[in-house]
């Protein structure tokens, strides 16, 4: 199966099939994908358990500005992870967070308040460590527990 049909100039695949370029994979934009395969989702965001653990550990000792930075970073990660869970089903490829959020909500409408909160936190990060920790712990654990099953769902 062909996973990626066309990549813009400056992008390619490494020997493991990861998209590579001179920018981080979080910054890749406007990549045209002809067939989105589950392995892409898993390679991009299958590390949610590890990232969640690391983020929660950092949050417990973080100060004001660090809390904001960790919140913004993990909020992006969580949205991208949720999106990776449904991108095979939707066959929609986008790196724009707001577009990813809309795709997520087509499949998980019950996550609307969480997604809206995460988007808000990216723009205006809170300093309430406990609120951030609780939401990240609950939603991160949910994503970790459901990621592989959801990412492999094709229809």
N, C-alpha and C positions, 0 to 999 in steps of 0.2 A: 504494500500500500504506500502510495506517495503521501507524505505528511504535509510537505510544504512545496507548493508549485513554483512560486515566483517570490524572490526577495529583492527589495530595492538595492541599488548599487551600494556597496559598502557593508552589506550583510552577507552572511553565509552560515554554513553549518560546520561545527567541529566534528571530530571523529566519533563523538558520542551522540551526535544529532542535535546538539544544543545550538540555538541561534547565537551567533557571535558577531560583534562589530567593534568599532572603536568607542562605543558608548555602552553603558550598563544595560542589561536586558530590561530594566525598569523604564528605560528611556526610549526603547525602540518604538517607533511610531509608524503607522501606515504600512505595515507589512501585509501584503496580499497573500492570503492563505486559501488554496483551492479545496483542501480537505483537512479539517481539523481532526486529528487523531488523539485518543486518550493519552498517549505517551507525551504529547506536548504539555498537556495540563499537569501531568505528574512531574515532569521535569522542571516546569516553571514553579510550581507551588506545592509539591508533595512533601515539602519540609516543614509543614505548619507546626507539627508537634515540637520540633527542635526550636523553631523560632519563638513559639509561644513560651516555652520553658525559659529561654534566654531573656525574653522581654519581661516576663513576670518577675524574674530574679532581679533584673535591673530596676524595675519599678519600685521594688521594696526599699531600695536605698537611694533612689534618685531625688534630686532637689527640684525646685520649681521649673527652671528652664529645661532641665533634663527630662522631667515628666512630660513637658510639652513636646519635646523632640521625639521621645519614645512613643508617645500617643499618636503623633502624626505618622510616624513610620509604620507602626503596627496596624493602625487603622487602614492605611494603604494596602498593607500585606493581607489583611483579613478580607478586604473587598476583592483583591486580586485572587485570593484563594477561593472565595465563594464563586467568583466568575469562572475560575478554572474548573469548578465542579459542574458547571452547566454549559461550558462552551462547546463540548462535543455534541450535545443534544441540539443546541441552538445553531451550530455551524456559523456563528458570528464571531469574528476576530476583531478586537479593538483593544487598544492600550489606554484609552481615555477612561478615567475612573467613573465619570458620570454615565457614560455609555455602558460600561460594565455593570454599574448599579442597575440600570434599566433592564439589562439582560437577566441579571440575578432575580429581579422582582417578577419577571415573567414566570419563573420556575418556583420561586420561594416567596410568594406574596406575604407570607407571615413574617418575613424578615424585614419588612418595610421600615419599621421604627428603628431597628438596629442599623440598617444601611444609612438611613437619614442621619442618625446620630454619628456614625463613623464619618460620613461626608462633612458634617458640621465640625467635628473634632479636627479634621484635617485643616479646615479654614480657620477655626478658632479653638485651639486646643485648651482643654480645661486644666486646672491645677489640682482638682480633687482626685488625689491618688486612689482612694478607696473605690470611687465610682468607676474609674478607668480600669483598675485591677479587676473588679468584679465582672464588668462587661467583657473584658478581654478573656478572662478565665473561662467564663461560661461559653461565649461564642467560639473561642479558640478550641476548647475541648469538643464542642459540637462539630466544628469543621474537621478536626483531627479524627474524630470517630466516624464521620460520614464521608470523608474526602474520597477515598478510593472507590467506594461503591458508587457514589454520585458521578465521579469523573469518568467512570466506565459505562455509564448509562447512555445509550445511544438513541433513545426514542421517547 
